């Protein structure tokens, strides 16, 4: 089904669309909502259990009674009734306490994972947004390149017609034009693919019309914090680390739950019942009973089942701790990687800015030399190609710098809508 067409869209509006359209994110929201009920289920075990029992029917009994005169047979036909209302209030159950603590930690872990899914959605949106903008810039540059190569071919053909050019020069210009056409076609295909990715993510078709405010890139610096501070922030804020920690707590509570198999339970039980002829032993009798009692169950021996459960849960606790260690190493690796990459991208931007400036100067000089007869058409074309390539490389460096900064925020557990807003402010709608 075709999506909604929006003439202009910034990152903030795109996020609102993605949050309501993206199936993976909506599934994460629904799953988290479902998992929250685990806490309600665990809490329910502390409340009284009330049960109503109703039985009404008829019975028929053939009875044989031994007397001094011998066996006497009789047939009884009777109605039977049994009504009961029972209330059981748990007073002490170590297993229930452990299950409740585990449920709280489990739900906390799911909430942290939902935070991670939100951060992933933001990261993916920024990535697709930057890819689309770069693809648009690439199409623009390739179009300019195609126009320049076409002019070079026309000039070569004119010189050949006047006798001042060669067939080789014309053939070379034609070859360059063919290559430029292929590159322009490929750039358009890549742009369509990026636009389709954006449509899949947000459910809408967008015409991105944004200009990068280059001066704003100075704010995206890893020097905002030293590396050790970034690592400390990641340990403190990364949602997956928080979830891994909560999973350890879940495993600890599971050990306690299994150990509870050795502990007694204590319940307060109240029963109100009425029965009539409800068994062969009570024929012709009616009972109206109210009981209130404390019931204690003390486990004595289960063949080693409880001990095996405890050992099993202890091993799972160890596995959870190792998973936490692995996740911490992964997070720290990513923080270091994007911290260093961001430094490198800053240097790349500076280098490519200088390269573009130098290429412009070189192209201007080559064009003047060509008009004066000192430079060839081929040299002018090479100078143009170098300028176009450097411009594309600079544009890619700009977007890579933004991407690395966002990834550093993501790896540190700081990626949020505030971060998205900061990135959005780097672009001005044309």
Secondary structure, DSSP 8 states (H G I E B T S, - for coil): ---EEES---HHHHHHHHHHH-HHHHHHHHHHHHHHHHHHHHHHTTS-EEEEEEEEEEEEEEEEEEETTEEEEEEEEEEEEEEEEEEEEEEE-HHHHHHHHHHHHHHHHHHHHHHHHHHHHHHHHHHHHHHHHHHHHHHHHHHHHHHHHHHHHHHHHHHHHHTSS-HHHHHHHHHHHHHHHHHHHHHHHHHHHHHHHHHHHHSEEE---EEE-GGGGGG--GGGS-HHHHHHHHHHH-HHHHHHHHHHHHHHHHHHHHHGGGS-EEEEEEEEEEEES-SGGGTT-EEEEEEEEEEEE-----TTHHHHHHHHHHHHHHHHHHHHHHHHHHHHHHHHHHHHHHHHHHHHHHHHHHHHHHHHHHHHHHHHHHHHTSS-HHHHHHHHHHHHHHHHHHHHHHHHHHHHHHHHHHHTT--SHHHHHHHHTTEEE-
